[in-house]
Amino acid sequence: MAADDLVKGLVAGGLIGAVLGVLYAPKSGKETRDFLCKSSEELYEKTRAQVEQGQRKMEELAERGKELYTEKKDRLKKAMEAGVEVYKQEKLQSPPA
């Protein structure tokens, strides 16, 4: 969710900066177009980098989740097997009613 907010912030900030730059810059039309082109390319690169970073983070979290799931599943399986073994031992030791 934080990555989404960051990307939205980058896009909004880039657009606001571009508009203000166009409105207040005493440049010719060609200079303004060049500026807007450069700004949009920089914004695209920043956004792409943030998206890639977010994807890497999600992959890391997914991998850690899989590891935790497997670990907990194995622990539960061992605990259930131990419980069954204790139950069998108790059943063998107690006289029938």
C-alpha positions as CSV (number, residue, x, y, z in Angstrom):
1,M,0.0,0.0,0.0
2,A,2.9,2.4,0.8
3,A,4.4,1.7,-2.6
4,D,1.1,2.7,-4.3
5,D,1.0,5.9,-2.3
6,L,4.5,6.7,-3.2
7,V,3.9,6.1,-6.9
8,K,0.8,8.3,-6.7
9,G,2.8,11.0,-5.0
10,L,5.5,10.9,-7.6
11,V,3.0,11.2,-10.4
12,A,1.1,14.0,-8.8
13,G,4.3,15.9,-7.9
14,G,5.7,15.5,-11.4
15,L,2.5,16.7,-13.0
16,I,2.2,19.7,-10.6
17,G,5.9,20.6,-11.2
18,A,5.5,20.4,-14.9
19,V,2.4,22.6,-15.0
20,L,4.0,25.2,-12.7
21,G,7.2,25.1,-14.8
22,V,5.2,25.8,-18.0
23,L,3.2,28.6,-16.4
24,Y,6.1,30.4,-14.8
25,A,9.1,29.7,-17.1
26,P,10.0,32.5,-19.5
27,K,11.1,30.0,-22.2
28,S,10.3,29.6,-25.8
29,G,7.9,26.9,-27.0
30,K,10.7,24.5,-28.0
31,E,12.5,24.9,-24.7
32,T,9.2,24.3,-22.9
33,R,8.5,21.2,-24.9
34,D,12.0,19.9,-24.3
35,F,11.6,20.6,-20.6
36,L,8.3,18.7,-20.5
37,C,9.7,15.8,-22.4
38,K,12.7,15.6,-20.1
39,S,10.6,15.9,-17.0
40,S,8.2,13.2,-18.2
41,E,11.1,10.8,-18.9
42,E,12.6,11.5,-15.4
43,L,9.2,10.9,-13.8
44,Y,8.8,7.7,-15.8
45,E,12.2,6.4,-14.7
46,K,11.5,7.3,-11.0
47,T,8.1,5.6,-11.2
48,R,9.5,2.5,-12.9
49,A,12.3,2.2,-10.3
50,Q,9.7,2.5,-7.5
51,V,7.5,-0.1,-9.1
52,E,10.4,-2.5,-9.5
53,Q,11.4,-2.0,-5.8
54,G,7.8,-2.7,-4.8
55,Q,7.7,-5.8,-6.8
56,R,11.0,-7.1,-5.3
57,K,9.6,-6.3,-1.8
58,M,6.4,-8.2,-2.6
59,E,8.4,-11.2,-3.9
60,E,10.5,-11.2,-0.7
61,L,7.4,-11.1,1.5
62,A,5.7,-13.9,-0.5
63,E,8.8,-16.1,-0.2
64,R,9.0,-15.4,3.6
65,G,5.3,-16.2,3.9
66,K,5.8,-19.5,2.1
67,E,8.7,-20.4,4.4
68,L,6.7,-19.5,7.5
69,Y,3.8,-21.6,6.2
70,T,6.0,-24.6,5.6
71,E,7.7,-24.3,9.0
72,K,4.4,-24.0,10.9
73,K,2.8,-26.8,8.9
74,D,5.8,-29.1,9.8
75,R,5.6,-28.1,13.5
76,L,1.8,-28.8,13.6
77,K,2.3,-32.2,11.9
78,K,5.0,-33.2,14.4
79,A,2.8,-32.0,17.3
80,M,-0.2,-34.0,16.0
81,E,2.0,-37.1,15.6
82,A,3.3,-36.7,19.1
83,G,-0.3,-36.2,20.4
84,V,-1.4,-39.4,18.6
85,E,1.5,-41.3,20.1
86,V,0.7,-40.1,23.6
87,Y,-2.9,-41.1,23.1
88,K,-1.9,-44.6,22.0
89,Q,0.4,-45.0,24.9
90,E,-2.3,-43.8,27.4
91,K,-4.8,-46.1,25.8
92,L,-2.5,-49.1,26.1
93,Q,-1.6,-48.4,29.8
94,S,-5.2,-47.7,31.0
95,P,-7.3,-50.8,31.8
96,P,-10.5,-51.2,29.8
97,A,-13.6,-50.0,31.6
